[in-house]
């Protein structure tokens, strides 16, 4: 369909097949003779540039939907027929799109974790040397803490069975603490799935790294309090609180770390995460629902 100026302004359906009806959820009787702009304005707006190009050049074109349609993604092959008629072949590529997004996230998370691992190792070595009575003792302490980090990484990559919530917390925080008197951990034993153990470990790992760089673990007097509780409906609240460290100022911009703790990790628990940058110390709260391997798994997205 062209406007008064001769530009392609809409697409009118002359023929659709059963696959089209299934993929887009549009009944043929409600589609034939009607314009795409009236039925699905967003899809029409996305398709028009491709249709214009095919009609102008006569060359076929392959395009992928820039945004999901009914939560699905489509690949669209368009070719010109006679006159102003075109044939459009849709293919559902939702799973491929999700896989590509997951790969991009995994790459970004891996690079972030490698960077943080190096920062943690540096902090562990510095703190151990500063507080150990001798180089020999420092060597022992450093070796034991790096071993603890290795155990945490093993915990993170384990993909089957259930894990105790308290075990995850203690294993994940242990490599970062040079004095047990600076740490308070309180909370009941709770069975969680390996996937949720990954999420919880990631949150503690990120919080610990930031505390070593900028917060309570970066000073000799700094303290960290961790506690959690769980209700009969499996809902829980996990709290991280830093005190007696450097005065805290909110970051000028949010990076991948804050996205990890406030958005990505909560998905493992179908919950929410919130970080507060209080002058007296950082506080973080994670709320959600505990899950076990025997129950239907959550989609962390």
C-alpha positions in Angstrom: 0.0 0.0 0.0 1.4 3.4 -1.1 0.6 6.9 0.2 -0.2 9.9 -1.9 3.5 10.6 -2.4 4.1 7.1 -3.7 6.0 5.8 -0.7 5.2 2.4 0.7 3.1 3.1 3.8 1.5 -0.3 4.7 1.2 -4.0 3.8 -2.1 -5.6 2.9 -2.5 -9.4 3.2 -3.5 -11.3 0.1 -2.6 -14.8 1.2 -1.3 -16.5 4.4 -0.6 -20.1 5.1 -1.3 -22.1 8.3 2.2 -21.7 9.6 1.8 -17.9 9.5 -1.4 -18.3 11.6 0.4 -20.5 14.2 3.6 -18.3 14.5 1.9 -14.9 14.8 -1.3 -16.0 16.4 -3.4 -14.3 13.6 -6.4 -16.1 12.1 -6.5 -16.1 8.3 -10.1 -14.8 8.2 -9.1 -11.9 10.4 -6.0 -11.1 8.3 -6.9 -11.4 4.6 -7.7 -8.1 3.0 -6.5 -6.2 6.1 -3.4 -4.1 6.6 -0.5 -5.0 8.9 -0.5 -1.5 10.3 -4.0 -2.0 11.7 -3.3 -5.5 13.0 0.3 -5.2 14.4 1.5 -1.6 14.2 5.0 -2.3 15.7 5.7 -5.2 13.3 4.5 -3.1 10.4 6.8 -0.2 11.4 9.8 -2.7 11.6 9.0 -4.4 8.2 8.3 -1.4 6.1 12.0 -0.3 5.5 12.8 -3.9 4.4 9.8 -4.0 2.1 10.7 -0.6 0.6 14.3 -1.8 -0.1 13.1 -5.0 -1.8 10.6 -3.1 -4.0 13.2 -0.5 -4.9 16.1 -2.8 -5.6 14.3 -6.0 -6.7 16.8 -7.9 -4.5 15.6 -10.4 -1.8 16.4 -9.5 1.8 16.9 -11.3 5.1 16.1 -9.5 8.3 15.7 -10.4 11.9 13.1 -8.8 14.2 14.7 -6.0 16.2 12.3 -6.6 19.1 10.2 -9.6 20.2 6.8 -10.1 18.8 4.5 -11.8 21.4 7.8 -12.6 23.2 9.1 -14.4 20.1 11.8 -13.5 17.6 11.5 -14.0 13.9 13.8 -14.2 10.8 12.0 -12.8 7.8 13.0 -13.5 4.1 11.4 -11.0 1.7 11.4 -11.2 -2.0 9.6 -9.2 -4.7 6.9 -10.7 -6.9 5.2 -8.8 -9.7 4.3 -5.1 -9.3 4.1 -4.0 -5.6 3.5 -7.6 -4.3 6.1 -9.3 -2.1 6.4 -12.7 -0.5 7.5 -12.8 3.1 8.7 -16.1 4.8 8.8 -16.0 8.6 10.9 -18.4 10.7 10.8 -18.5 14.5 14.4 -18.0 15.8 13.5 -17.3 19.4 15.7 -20.1 20.9 18.7 -19.0 18.8 18.2 -15.4 19.9 18.0 -16.5 23.6 21.2 -18.6 23.1 23.0 -15.7 21.6 22.0 -13.4 24.5 23.0 -16.0 27.0 26.4 -16.3 25.4 26.9 -12.5 25.5 26.0 -12.5 29.2 28.3 -15.4 30.0 31.2 -13.7 28.2 30.6 -10.5 30.1 30.2 -12.3 33.4 33.4 -14.3 32.8 35.5 -11.3 32.0 34.1 -9.5 35.1 34.8 -12.5 37.3 38.4 -12.9 36.0 39.0 -9.2 36.8 37.5 -9.6 40.3 39.4 -12.7 40.9 42.7 -10.9 40.3 41.6 -8.1 42.6 40.6 -10.6 45.3 43.9 -12.4 45.1 45.7 -9.0 45.4 43.7 -8.0 48.4 44.2 -11.4 50.0 48.0 -11.2 49.6 48.1 -7.6 50.8 46.0 -8.3 53.9 47.9 -11.4 54.8 51.3 -9.7 54.6 50.0 -6.8 56.6 48.7 -8.8 59.5 50.9 -11.9 59.6 53.7 -12.0 62.2 56.3 -13.4 59.7 56.8 -14.1 56.0 56.5 -17.8 56.7 53.2 -17.4 58.4 52.0 -15.1 55.7 52.9 -17.7 53.1 50.7 -20.3 55.0 47.8 -17.9 55.3 47.9 -16.9 51.6 48.1 -20.5 50.5 45.1 -21.5 52.7 43.0 -18.5 51.5 43.7 -19.2 47.8 42.7 -22.8 48.5 39.5 -21.5 50.1 38.9 -19.5 46.9 39.4 -22.6 44.9 36.8 -24.5 47.0 34.3 -21.6 46.4 34.9 -21.8 42.6 34.2 -25.5 42.8 31.0 -24.8 44.6 30.0 -22.2 42.0 30.5 -24.6 39.1 28.8 -27.6 40.7 25.6 -28.3 38.7 23.7 -31.0 40.6 22.2 -31.8 44.0 21.3 -29.4 46.8 23.6 -27.2 48.9 23.2 -25.7 52.3 22.7 -21.9 52.3 24.9 -21.4 55.3 27.7 -23.4 53.7 27.6 -21.3 50.6 27.8 -18.1 52.6 30.8 -19.3 54.7 32.7 -20.8 51.8 32.2 -17.7 49.7 33.2 -15.1 52.3 36.1 -17.1 53.9 38.9 -16.1 51.5 38.2 -12.4 52.1 38.4 -12.4 55.9 41.8 -12.0 57.6 40.3 -11.8 61.1 37.2 -13.8 62.1 36.4 -11.1 64.7 35.5 -8.8 61.9 32.8 -11.1 60.6 29.3 -12.0 62.0 27.3 -14.7 60.3 23.9 -15.7 61.5 21.2 -17.7 59.8 19.5 -21.1 59.6 20.5 -24.1 57.4 18.4 -24.0 54.2 18.6 -26.5 51.3 19.0 -24.7 48.0 19.6 -25.9 44.5 23.0 -25.8 42.8 21.8 -23.0 40.5 20.8 -20.9 43.5 24.1 -21.7 45.2 25.7 -20.2 42.1 23.6 -17.0 42.4 24.3 -16.6 46.1 28.0 -17.2 45.6 28.1 -14.6 42.9 26.5 -12.0 45.1 28.8 -12.6 48.0 31.8 -12.7 45.7 30.9 -9.3 44.3 30.1 -7.7 47.6 33.3 -9.0 49.1 35.4 -7.8 46.3 33.9 -4.3 46.5 34.3 -4.3 50.3 38.0 -5.1 49.8 38.5 -2.4 47.2 36.4 0.4 48.7 34.6 -0.7 51.9 34.9 -2.4 55.3 37.5 -5.0 54.2 39.8 -2.3 53.0 40.5 -1.0 56.5 41.8 -2.7 59.7 38.7 -1.7 61.7 36.0 -2.6 59.2 33.4 -5.2 60.0 30.8 -7.2 58.1 27.5 -8.6 59.4 25.6 -11.2 57.4 22.3 -12.7 58.4 19.3 -14.3 56.8 15.9 -15.8 57.7 13.4 -18.0 55.9 9.6 -18.4 56.2 7.4 -21.4 56.0 6.5 -20.5 52.4 10.2 -20.8 51.5 10.6 -17.0 51.2 13.8 -15.6 52.6 15.7 -12.4 53.2 19.5 -12.1 53.1 21.2 -9.0 54.5 24.8 -7.8 54.1 25.9 -4.9 56.3 29.3 -3.1 56.4 30.4 -0.9 59.3 33.6 1.0 60.5 35.1 1.2 57.1 35.8 4.2 54.9 33.0 6.7 54.5 30.8 5.6 51.6 29.7 7.7 48.7 27.3 6.4 46.0 29.0 5.4 42.8 28.8 8.0 40.0 27.6 5.3 37.6 26.3 1.8 37.9 28.4 -1.0 36.3 28.2 -4.7 35.7 28.8 -5.4 39.4 25.6 -3.6 40.5 23.7 -5.2 37.6 24.9 -8.6 38.9 23.8 -8.1 42.5 20.6 -6.1 41.9 19.2 -7.7 38.8 20.9 -10.9 37.7 21.4 -12.7 41.0 17.8 -12.1 42.2 16.5 -13.9 39.1 18.0 -17.1 40.6 15.5 -16.7 43.4 12.5 -15.1 41.7 13.2 -12.1 43.9 14.7 -8.7 44.2 18.1 -7.2 45.2 18.8 -3.7 46.5 22.1 -2.0 47.4 22.1 1.0 49.7 25.3 3.2 49.8 24.9 4.6 53.3 27.7 6.9 54.7 28.4 4.5 57.5 28.7 1.5 55.2 27.2 -0.5 52.3 24.1 -2.5 52.9 22.6 -5.1 50.6 19.3 -7.0 50.8 18.4 -10.0 48.7 14.8 -11.4 48.9 13.4 -14.4 47.1 12.2 -18.0 47.3 14.4 -20.9 48.1 14.5 -23.8 45.6 15.7 -27.4 45.8 16.8 -29.8 43.0 13.7 -32.0 43.4 11.4 -29.0 42.7 10.8 -27.5 39.3 13.7 -25.2 38.5 13.5 -21.4 38.1 14.5 -19.7 34.9 17.3 -17.4 35.9 17.1 -15.7 32.5 
